[in-house]
Amino acid sequence: MASIHLTVNGKPYAVDTDPQTSLLSVLREQLDLTGSKYGCGEGQCGACTVLLDGKAQRSCITRVGAVSQRLITTIEGLANGEHLHPVQEAFLEAGAMQCGYCTSGMIMSAVALLQRNPSPGVGEIVNFMDGNVCRCGTYPRIVSAIQKAAKVASAASAAKGAGR
């Protein structure tokens, strides 16, 4: 066992665990952040996606000992108080989920995509989201939600720029 220091959703944590333990296990079992889901355990389905320094990462295959100096964001860290993140809002408005199991991973991947490219085309959205599996098959609504979130973010950015 080792004491590992993590920064999750802007808060510092110290956890006593084996450095080879998966980040997903630590998030769910020690920090009680259960939004990231265990899906395949092999990094193929995307249900466990979190952001590491703003980039999408599969937490089920990420060893906690390798992320102690990185900023970790989970689905629980996206909202600003009572205000949902634009991607979360867009997913709700587009009805981009059915069972909800994949939703947090989908949202985290979409946030990473929009940070990388604020206005992606449909092809880029599909390619980027390819590693996230939705067993309910709501892919068209997921793409629509990401497009909507991109438009909202673009409008907010333009409004912010006009207010200078």
Backbone as JSON Lines, residues from 0, in Angstrom:
{"i":0,"aa":"M","n":[0.83,-1.18,0.0],"ca":[0.0,0.0,0.0],"c":[0.88,1.25,0.0]}
{"i":1,"aa":"A","n":[0.41,2.24,-0.69],"ca":[1.1,3.52,-0.75],"c":[0.07,4.63,-0.58]}
{"i":2,"aa":"S","n":[0.51,5.75,-0.09],"ca":[-0.37,6.91,-0.01],"c":[-0.19,7.7,-1.32]}
{"i":3,"aa":"I","n":[-1.26,7.79,-2.06],"ca":[-1.22,8.45,-3.37],"c":[-2.07,9.71,-3.29]}
{"i":4,"aa":"H","n":[-1.5,10.8,-3.74],"ca":[-2.19,12.09,-3.71],"c":[-2.79,12.36,-5.09]}
{"i":5,"aa":"L","n":[-4.07,12.63,-5.09],"ca":[-4.82,12.88,-6.33],"c":[-5.5,14.23,-6.26]}
{"i":6,"aa":"T","n":[-5.7,14.83,-7.42],"ca":[-6.55,16.02,-7.52],"c":[-7.72,15.63,-8.42]}
{"i":7,"aa":"V","n":[-8.9,15.52,-7.8],"ca":[-10.09,15.09,-8.52],"c":[-11.14,16.18,-8.4]}
{"i":8,"aa":"N","n":[-11.59,16.67,-9.53],"ca":[-12.61,17.73,-9.59],"c":[-12.17,18.94,-8.76]}
{"i":9,"aa":"G","n":[-10.87,19.23,-8.82],"ca":[-10.32,20.4,-8.15],"c":[-10.05,20.22,-6.66]}
{"i":10,"aa":"K","n":[-10.31,19.04,-6.13],"ca":[-10.11,18.8,-4.7],"c":[-8.96,17.82,-4.49]}
{"i":11,"aa":"P","n":[-8.12,18.08,-3.49],"ca":[-7.03,17.14,-3.2],"c":[-7.53,15.95,-2.36]}
{"i":12,"aa":"Y","n":[-7.0,14.79,-2.66],"ca":[-7.31,13.57,-1.91],"c":[-6.02,12.81,-1.68]}
{"i":13,"aa":"A","n":[-5.95,12.09,-0.58],"ca":[-4.88,11.14,-0.32],"c":[-5.55,9.79,-0.14]}
{"i":14,"aa":"V","n":[-5.14,8.81,-0.91],"ca":[-5.72,7.48,-0.81],"c":[-4.61,6.48,-0.52]}
{"i":15,"aa":"D","n":[-4.91,5.52,0.32],"ca":[-3.97,4.44,0.61],"c":[-4.38,3.25,-0.22]}
{"i":16,"aa":"T","n":[-3.56,2.94,-1.21],"ca":[-3.89,1.85,-2.12],"c":[-2.64,1.39,-2.85]}
{"i":17,"aa":"D","n":[-2.74,0.27,-3.49],"ca":[-1.68,-0.23,-4.35],"c":[-1.63,0.68,-5.59]}
{"i":18,"aa":"P","n":[-0.46,1.18,-5.97],"ca":[-0.37,2.05,-7.15],"c":[-0.88,1.39,-8.44]}
{"i":19,"aa":"Q","n":[-0.97,0.06,-8.46],"ca":[-1.45,-0.65,-9.65],"c":[-2.97,-0.75,-9.71]}
{"i":20,"aa":"T","n":[-3.66,-0.3,-8.66],"ca":[-5.12,-0.31,-8.64],"c":[-5.64,0.61,-9.74]}
{"i":21,"aa":"S","n":[-6.74,0.24,-10.35],"ca":[-7.29,1.1,-11.41],"c":[-7.84,2.39,-10.82]}
{"i":22,"aa":"L","n":[-7.69,3.45,-11.58],"ca":[-8.26,4.73,-11.18],"c":[-9.76,4.6,-10.97]}
{"i":23,"aa":"L","n":[-10.43,3.85,-11.82],"ca":[-11.88,3.65,-11.69],"c":[-12.23,3.06,-10.32]}
{"i":24,"aa":"S","n":[-11.49,2.06,-9.88],"ca":[-11.76,1.45,-8.58],"c":[-11.6,2.45,-7.45]}
{"i":25,"aa":"V","n":[-10.56,3.27,-7.51],"ca":[-10.33,4.27,-6.46],"c":[-11.44,5.32,-6.48]}
{"i":26,"aa":"L","n":[-11.81,5.79,-7.68],"ca":[-12.88,6.79,-7.77],"c":[-14.18,6.26,-7.17]}
{"i":27,"aa":"R","n":[-14.56,5.06,-7.54],"ca":[-15.84,4.5,-7.12],"c":[-15.83,4.01,-5.68]}
{"i":28,"aa":"E","n":[-14.78,3.28,-5.3],"ca":[-14.78,2.59,-4.0],"c":[-14.21,3.42,-2.86]}
{"i":29,"aa":"Q","n":[-13.26,4.3,-3.14],"ca":[-12.65,5.06,-2.05],"c":[-13.14,6.51,-2.0]}
{"i":30,"aa":"L","n":[-13.43,7.09,-3.17],"ca":[-13.85,8.49,-3.19],"c":[-15.36,8.64,-3.36]}
{"i":31,"aa":"D","n":[-16.06,7.55,-3.53],"ca":[-17.52,7.53,-3.69],"c":[-17.99,8.38,-4.86]}
{"i":32,"aa":"L","n":[-17.19,8.44,-5.92],"ca":[-17.56,9.12,-7.16],"c":[-17.99,8.02,-8.14]}
{"i":33,"aa":"T","n":[-19.26,7.74,-8.17],"ca":[-19.77,6.57,-8.89],"c":[-20.34,6.88,-10.27]}
{"i":34,"aa":"G","n":[-20.15,8.1,-10.75],"ca":[-20.65,8.44,-12.08],"c":[-19.94,7.7,-13.19]}
{"i":35,"aa":"S","n":[-18.65,7.47,-13.05],"ca":[-17.9,6.67,-14.03],"c":[-18.25,5.21,-13.79]}
{"i":36,"aa":"K","n":[-18.6,4.52,-14.84],"ca":[-19.1,3.15,-14.71],"c":[-18.07,2.12,-15.16]}
{"i":37,"aa":"Y","n":[-18.16,0.92,-14.55],"ca":[-17.38,-0.21,-15.0],"c":[-18.17,-0.87,-16.12]}
{"i":38,"aa":"G","n":[-17.56,-0.95,-17.27],"ca":[-18.23,-1.59,-18.41],"c":[-17.51,-2.87,-18.79]}
{"i":39,"aa":"C","n":[-16.45,-2.73,-19.56],"ca":[-15.74,-3.9,-20.07],"c":[-14.47,-4.23,-19.29]}
{"i":40,"aa":"G","n":[-13.91,-3.25,-18.6],"ca":[-12.66,-3.48,-17.88],"c":[-11.43,-3.53,-18.76]}
{"i":41,"aa":"E","n":[-11.61,-3.24,-20.04],"ca":[-10.51,-3.31,-21.01],"c":[-10.3,-2.01,-21.77]}
{"i":42,"aa":"G","n":[-11.0,-0.94,-21.39],"ca":[-10.84,0.34,-22.06],"c":[-11.48,0.41,-23.44]}
{"i":43,"aa":"Q","n":[-12.39,-0.5,-23.73],"ca":[-12.99,-0.56,-25.07],"c":[-14.38,0.07,-25.17]}
{"i":44,"aa":"C","n":[-15.11,0.16,-24.04],"ca":[-16.51,0.61,-24.14],"c":[-16.71,2.09,-23.79]}
{"i":45,"aa":"G","n":[-15.79,2.68,-23.03],"ca":[-15.86,4.1,-22.72],"c":[-16.74,4.5,-21.55]}
{"i":46,"aa":"A","n":[-17.4,3.55,-20.89],"ca":[-18.29,3.89,-19.78],"c":[-17.54,4.51,-18.6]}
{"i":47,"aa":"C","n":[-16.25,4.25,-18.51],"ca":[-15.44,4.72,-17.38],"c":[-14.65,5.99,-17.7]}
{"i":48,"aa":"T","n":[-14.94,6.64,-18.8],"ca":[-14.14,7.78,-19.26],"c":[-14.16,8.94,-18.27]}
{"i":49,"aa":"V","n":[-12.96,9.45,-18.0],"ca":[-12.75,10.66,-17.2],"c":[-11.82,11.55,-18.01]}
{"i":50,"aa":"L","n":[-11.59,12.76,-17.53],"ca":[-10.63,13.64,-18.17],"c":[-9.36,13.67,-17.33]}
{"i":51,"aa":"L","n":[-8.23,13.47,-17.97],"ca":[-6.92,13.64,-17.34],"c":[-6.27,14.81,-18.04]}
{"i":52,"aa":"D","n":[-6.09,15.88,-17.29],"ca":[-5.55,17.12,-17.87],"c":[-6.34,17.53,-19.1]}
{"i":53,"aa":"G","n":[-7.66,17.32,-19.07],"ca":[-8.54,17.74,-20.14],"c":[-8.7,16.77,-21.29]}
{"i":54,"aa":"K","n":[-8.01,15.64,-21.24],"ca":[-8.09,14.66,-22.32],"c":[-8.82,13.41,-21.85]}
{"i":55,"aa":"A","n":[-9.65,12.86,-22.73],"ca":[-10.42,11.66,-22.4],"c":[-9.49,10.49,-22.11]}
{"i":56,"aa":"Q","n":[-9.77,9.78,-21.02],"ca":[-8.95,8.64,-20.62],"c":[-9.86,7.57,-20.02]}
{"i":57,"aa":"R","n":[-9.62,6.34,-20.35],"ca":[-10.38,5.22,-19.8],"c":[-9.82,4.91,-18.4]}
{"i":58,"aa":"S","n":[-10.61,5.14,-17.38],"ca":[-10.12,4.98,-16.01],"c":[-9.99,3.52,-15.58]}
{"i":59,"aa":"C","n":[-10.64,2.6,-16.28],"ca":[-10.54,1.19,-15.89],"c":[-9.17,0.6,-16.2]}
{"i":60,"aa":"I","n":[-8.46,1.18,-17.15],"ca":[-7.13,0.67,-17.51],"c":[-6.01,1.63,-17.11]}
{"i":61,"aa":"T","n":[-6.37,2.67,-16.37],"ca":[-5.39,3.65,-15.91],"c":[-5.03,3.32,-14.47]}
{"i":62,"aa":"R","n":[-3.77,3.13,-14.21],"ca":[-3.31,2.82,-12.86],"c":[-3.23,4.1,-12.04]}
{"i":63,"aa":"V","n":[-3.77,4.06,-10.84],"ca":[-3.86,5.25,-10.0],"c":[-2.47,5.82,-9.69]}
{"i":64,"aa":"G","n":[-1.48,4.98,-9.61],"ca":[-0.13,5.45,-9.32],"c":[0.45,6.3,-10.44]}
{"i":65,"aa":"A","n":[-0.12,6.23,-11.63],"ca":[0.4,6.97,-12.78],"c":[-0.25,8.35,-12.93]}
{"i":66,"aa":"V","n":[-1.23,8.69,-12.09],"ca":[-1.97,9.93,-12.3],"c":[-1.89,10.91,-11.13]}
{"i":67,"aa":"S","n":[-0.95,10.68,-10.23],"ca":[-0.9,11.51,-9.02],"c":[-0.57,12.97,-9.29]}
{"i":68,"aa":"Q","n":[0.06,13.28,-10.37],"ca":[0.41,14.68,-10.67],"c":[-0.48,15.29,-11.74]}
{"i":69,"aa":"R","n":[-1.59,14.64,-12.03],"ca":[-2.47,15.1,-13.11],"c":[-3.81,15.55,-12.55]}
{"i":70,"aa":"L","n":[-4.48,16.41,-13.32],"ca":[-5.81,16.89,-12.93],"c":[-6.85,15.91,-13.47]}
{"i":71,"aa":"I","n":[-7.64,15.36,-12.57],"ca":[-8.65,14.37,-12.93],"c":[-10.02,15.02,-12.8]}
{"i":72,"aa":"T","n":[-10.81,14.91,-13.86],"ca":[-12.18,15.42,-13.82],"c":[-13.12,14.27,-14.11]}
{"i":73,"aa":"T","n":[-14.11,14.11,-13.24],"ca":[-15.14,13.1,-13.44],"c":[-16.44,13.81,-13.79]}
{"i":74,"aa":"I","n":[-17.45,13.04,-14.13],"ca":[-18.76,13.62,-14.46],"c":[-19.28,14.47,-13.31]}
{"i":75,"aa":"E","n":[-18.94,14.11,-12.07],"ca":[-19.4,14.87,-10.91],"c":[-18.77,16.26,-10.86]}
{"i":76,"aa":"G","n":[-17.68,16.47,-11.57],"ca":[-16.98,17.74,-11.54],"c":[-17.31,18.68,-12.68]}
{"i":77,"aa":"L","n":[-18.21,18.3,-13.57],"ca":[-18.52,19.15,-14.73],"c":[-19.45,20.31,-14.42]}
{"i":78,"aa":"A","n":[-20.47,20.05,-13.64],"ca":[-21.44,21.1,-13.35],"c":[-20.8,22.21,-12.53]}
{"i":79,"aa":"N","n":[-21.32,23.42,-12.7],"ca":[-20.86,24.57,-11.92],"c":[-21.99,24.89,-10.94]}
{"i":80,"aa":"G","n":[-21.89,24.32,-9.74],"ca":[-22.98,24.47,-8.78],"c":[-24.22,23.79,-9.31]}
{"i":81,"aa":"E","n":[-25.3,24.54,-9.4],"ca":[-26.57,24.01,-9.9],"c":[-26.67,24.05,-11.43]}
{"i":82,"aa":"H","n":[-25.69,24.67,-12.09],"ca":[-25.72,24.82,-13.55],"c":[-24.95,23.68,-14.21]}
{"i":83,"aa":"L","n":[-25.66,22.9,-14.98],"ca":[-25.03,21.8,-15.7],"c":[-24.07,22.33,-16.75]}
{"i":84,"aa":"H","n":[-23.1,21.53,-17.08],"ca":[-22.19,21.82,-18.19],"c":[-23.03,21.83,-19.48]}
{"i":85,"aa":"P","n":[-22.67,22.65,-20.47],"ca":[-23.44,22.68,-21.72],"c":[-23.62,21.31,-22.39]}
{"i":86,"aa":"V","n":[-22.64,20.44,-22.26],"ca":[-22.78,19.1,-22.86],"c":[-23.83,18.3,-22.08]}
{"i":87,"aa":"Q","n":[-23.83,18.42,-20.76],"ca":[-24.86,17.73,-19.97],"c":[-26.25,18.24,-20.34]}
{"i":88,"aa":"E","n":[-26.4,19.56,-20.45],"ca":[-27.69,20.16,-20.85],"c":[-28.12,19.65,-22.21]}
{"i":89,"aa":"A","n":[-27.19,19.63,-23.15],"ca":[-27.52,19.2,-24.51],"c":[-27.94,17.73,-24.55]}
{"i":90,"aa":"F","n":[-27.29,16.89,-23.77],"ca":[-27.67,15.48,-23.71],"c":[-29.1,15.33,-23.18]}
{"i":91,"aa":"L","n":[-29.44,16.1,-22.17],"ca":[-30.8,16.06,-21.64],"c":[-31.81,16.53,-22.68]}
{"i":92,"aa":"E","n":[-31.52,17.66,-23.29],"ca":[-32.45,18.25,-24.26],"c":[-32.64,17.37,-25.49]}
{"i":93,"aa":"A","n":[-31.57,16.7,-25.92],"ca":[-31.64,15.86,-27.12],"c":[-32.17,14.46,-26.81]}
{"i":94,"aa":"G","n":[-32.37,14.14,-25.53],"ca":[-32.79,12.78,-25.17],"c":[-31.75,11.77,-25.61]}
{"i":95,"aa":"A","n":[-30.48,12.11,-25.39],"ca":[-29.37,11.31,-25.91],"c":[-29.04,10.09,-25.04]}
{"i":96,"aa":"M","n":[-29.96,9.71,-24.18],"ca":[-29.7,8.53,-23.36],"c":[-31.0,7.76,-23.17]}
{"i":97,"aa":"Q","n":[-30.85,6.47,-22.96],"ca":[-32.01,5.66,-22.59],"c":[-31.73,5.05,-21.22]}
{"i":98,"aa":"C","n":[-30.9,4.04,-21.17],"ca":[-30.64,3.41,-19.87],"c":[-29.7,4.27,-19.02]}
{"i":99,"aa":"G","n":[-28.87,5.08,-19.65],"ca":[-27.98,5.99,-18.93],"c":[-26.63,5.42,-18.54]}
{"i":100,"aa":"Y","n":[-26.4,4.14,-18.76],"ca":[-25.15,3.54,-18.3],"c":[-23.92,4.14,-18.98]}
{"i":101,"aa":"C","n":[-24.0,4.4,-20.25],"ca":[-22.86,4.94,-21.0],"c":[-22.77,6.46,-20.92]}
{"i":102,"aa":"T","n":[-23.8,7.1,-20.41],"ca":[-23.93,8.55,-20.54],"c":[-22.77,9.34,-19.97]}
{"i":103,"aa":"S","n":[-22.3,9.02,-18.77],"ca":[-21.21,9.82,-18.21],"c":[-19.96,9.7,-19.07]}
{"i":104,"aa":"G","n":[-19.66,8.51,-19.57],"ca":[-18.5,8.35,-20.44],"c":[-18.66,9.09,-21.75]}
{"i":105,"aa":"M","n":[-19.88,9.05,-22.31],"ca":[-20.16,9.78,-23.54],"c":[-19.96,11.28,-23.33]}
{"i":106,"aa":"I","n":[-20.51,11.79,-22.24],"ca":[-20.4,13.22,-21.95],"c":[-18.94,13.63,-21.76]}
{"i":107,"aa":"M","n":[-18.19,12.83,-21.01],"ca":[-16.78,13.18,-20.77],"c":[-15.99,13.18,-22.08]}
{"i":108,"aa":"S","n":[-16.25,12.21,-22.94],"ca":[-15.57,12.19,-24.24],"c":[-15.98,13.39,-25.08]}
{"i":109,"aa":"A","n":[-17.27,13.73,-25.06],"ca":[-17.74,14.89,-25.82],"c":[-17.11,16.18,-25.32]}
{"i":110,"aa":"V","n":[-16.97,16.31,-24.01],"ca":[-16.31,17.51,-23.45],"c":[-14.87,17.59,-23.95]}
{"i":111,"aa":"A","n":[-14.16,16.46,-23.94],"ca":[-12.78,16.43,-24.43],"c":[-12.72,16.82,-25.9]}
{"i":112,"aa":"L","n":[-13.65,16.31,-26.69],"ca":[-13.7,16.65,-28.12],"c":[-13.89,18.15,-28.31]}
{"i":113,"aa":"L","n":[-14.86,18.72,-27.61],"ca":[-15.16,20.15,-27.78],"c":[-14.06,21.04,-27.24]}
{"i":114,"aa":"Q","n":[-13.28,20.56,-26.29],"ca":[-12.11,21.33,-25.84],"c":[-11.05,21.34,-26.92]}
{"i":115,"aa":"R","n":[-10.95,20.23,-27.64],"ca":[-9.96,20.1,-28.72],"c":[-10.4,20.85,-29.98]}
{"i":116,"aa":"N","n":[-11.69,20.73,-30.3],"ca":[-12.25,21.38,-31.48],"c":[-13.65,21.88,-31.12]}
{"i":117,"aa":"P","n":[-13.81,23.19,-30.9],"ca":[-15.1,23.72,-30.47],"c":[-16.24,23.59,-31.48]}
{"i":118,"aa":"S","n":[-15.93,23.32,-32.74],"ca":[-17.0,23.15,-33.72],"c":[-16.69,22.0,-34.69]}
{"i":119,"aa":"P","n":[-16.76,20.78,-34.18],"ca":[-16.44,19.63,-35.03],"c":[-17.58,19.31,-36.0]}
{"i":120,"aa":"G","n":[-17.23,18.75,-37.12],"ca":[-18.23,18.26,-38.06],"c":[-18.74,16.91,-37.62]}
{"i":121,"aa":"V","n":[-19.79,16.44,-38.27],"ca":[-20.39,15.16,-37.92],"c":[-19.36,14.03,-38.01]}
{"i":122,"aa":"G","n":[-18.57,14.01,-39.05],"ca":[-17.57,12.96,-39.21],"c":[-16.56,12.94,-38.08]}
{"i":123,"aa":"E","n":[-16.11,14.11,-37.65],"ca":[-15.16,14.16,-36.54],"c":[-15.82,13.71,-35.24]}
{"i":124,"aa":"I","n":[-17.06,14.08,-35.05],"ca":[-17.78,13.64,-33.84],"c":[-17.87,12.11,-33.84]}
{"i":125,"aa":"V","n":[-18.3,11.55,-34.94],"ca":[-18.45,10.09,-35.04],"c":[-17.11,9.4,-34.8]}
{"i":126,"aa":"N","n":[-16.05,9.89,-35.44],"ca":[-14.73,9.28,-35.27],"c":[-14.24,9.38,-33.83]}
{"i":127,"aa":"F","n":[-14.4,10.55,-33.22],"ca":[-13.9,10.76,-31.86],"c":[-14.67,9.91,-30.86]}
{"i":128,"aa":"M","n":[-15.97,9.78,-31.06],"ca":[-16.82,9.06,-30.13],"c":[-16.85,7.55,-30.4]}
{"i":129,"aa":"D","n":[-16.12,7.1,-31.4],"ca":[-16.14,5.7,-31.81],"c":[-15.8,4.73,-30.68]}
{"i":130,"aa":"G","n":[-14.99,5.13,-29.71],"ca":[-14.62,4.26,-28.6],"c":[-15.63,4.22,-27.48]}
{"i":131,"aa":"N","n":[-16.73,4.92,-27.61],"ca":[-17.79,4.91,-26.59],"c":[-18.97,4.11,-27.12]}
{"i":132,"aa":"V","n":[-19.35,3.08,-26.39],"ca":[-20.42,2.19,-26.83],"c":[-21.72,2.52,-26.1]}
{"i":133,"aa":"C","n":[-22.79,2.66,-26.88],"ca":[-24.14,2.84,-26.33],"c":[-24.94,1.61,-26.75]}
{"i":134,"aa":"R","n":[-25.22,0.77,-25.78],"ca":[-25.94,-0.46,-26.09],"c":[-27.38,-0.19,-26.5]}
{"i":135,"aa":"C","n":[-27.92,0.97,-26.14],"ca":[-29.29,1.32,-26.52],"c":[-29.36,1.89,-27.94]}
{"i":136,"aa":"G","n":[-28.22,2.26,-28.5],"ca":[-28.17,2.72,-29.88],"c":[-28.66,4.14,-30.11]}
{"i":137,"aa":"T","n":[-28.43,5.03,-29.17],"ca":[-28.91,6.42,-29.33],"c":[-27.89,7.3,-30.05]}
{"i":138,"aa":"Y","n":[-27.06,6.71,-30.87],"ca":[-25.98,7.46,-31.52],"c":[-26.43,8.72,-32.27]}
{"i":139,"aa":"P","n":[-27.51,8.69,-33.05],"ca":[-27.92,9.93,-33.73],"c":[-28.23,11.06,-32.74]}
{"i":140,"aa":"R","n":[-28.86,10.72,-31.62],"ca":[-29.18,11.75,-30.62],"c":[-27.92,12.23,-29.9]}
{"i":141,"aa":"I","n":[-26.96,11.34,-29.74],"ca":[-25.68,11.73,-29.12],"c":[-24.96,12.72,-30.03]}
{"i":142,"aa":"V","n":[-24.91,12.44,-31.32],"ca":[-24.27,13.36,-32.27],"c":[-25.01,14.7,-32.26]}
{"i":143,"aa":"S","n":[-26.33,14.67,-32.24],"ca":[-27.11,15.91,-32.19],"c":[-26.82,16.7,-30.92]}
{"i":144,"aa":"A","n":[-26.7,16.0,-29.81],"ca":[-26.41,16.67,-28.54],"c":[-25.04,17.35,-28.59]}
{"i":145,"aa":"I","n":[-24.06,16.69,-29.16],"ca":[-22.72,17.27,-29.24],"c":[-22.74,18.49,-30.17]}
{"i":146,"aa":"Q","n":[-23.46,18.4,-31.27],"ca":[-23.58,19.55,-32.17],"c":[-24.26,20.71,-31.44]}
{"i":147,"aa":"K","n":[-25.29,20.42,-30.69],"ca":[-26.01,21.46,-29.94],"c":[-25.09,22.11,-28.9]}
{"i":148,"aa":"A","n":[-24.35,21.29,-28.17],"ca":[-23.43,21.82,-27.16],"c":[-22.36,22.7,-27.82]}
{"i":149,"aa":"A","n":[-21.9,22.31,-28.99],"ca":[-20.9,23.11,-29.71],"c":[-21.49,24.47,-30.1]}
{"i":150,"aa":"K","n":[-22.74,24.48,-30.55],"ca":[-23.38,25.75,-30.91],"c":[-23.59,26.64,-29.7]}
{"i":151,"aa":"V","n":[-24.01,26.05,-28.58],"ca":[-24.21,26.82,-27.35],"c":[-22.89,27.42,-26.87]}
{"i":152,"aa":"A","n":[-21.84,26.61,-26.89],"ca":[-20.53,27.09,-26.46],"c":[-20.01,28.17,-27.39]}
{"i":153,"aa":"S","n":[-20.25,28.01,-28.68],"ca":[-19.81,29.01,-29.66],"c":[-20.55,30.33,-29.45]}
{"i":154,"aa":"A","n":[-21.85,30.24,-29.2],"ca":[-22.65,31.46,-28.96],"c":[-22.22,32.15,-27.68]}
{"i":155,"aa":"A","n":[-21.94,31.38,-26.64],"ca":[-21.48,31.94,-25.36],"c":[-20.13,32.61,-25.53]}
{"i":156,"aa":"S","n":[-19.26,31.99,-26.3],"ca":[-17.93,32.55,-26.55],"c":[-18.04,33.84,-27.34]}
{"i":157,"aa":"A","n":[-18.92,33.86,-28.33],"ca":[-19.12,35.07,-29.14],"c":[-19.7,36.2,-28.28]}
{"i":158,"aa":"A","n":[-20.64,35.87,-27.41],"ca":[-21.24,36.87,-26.53],"c":[-20.21,37.42,-25.55]}
{"i":159,"aa":"K","n":[-19.35,36.54,-25.07],"ca":[-18.29,36.95,-24.15],"c":[-17.31,37.9,-24.86]}
{"i":160,"aa":"G","n":[-17.0,37.56,-26.11],"ca":[-16.09,38.38,-26.9],"c":[-16.69,39.74,-27.24]}
{"i":161,"aa":"A","n":[-18.0,39.79,-27.45],"ca":[-18.67,41.04,-27.78],"c":[-18.78,41.96,-26.56]}
{"i":162,"aa":"G","n":[-18.71,41.37,-25.37],"ca":[-18.84,42.15,-24.16],"c":[-17.55,42.8,-23.69]}
{"i":163,"aa":"R","n":[-16.46,42.61,-24.41],"ca":[-15.17,43.17,-24.02],"c":[-15.07,44.64,-24.32]}
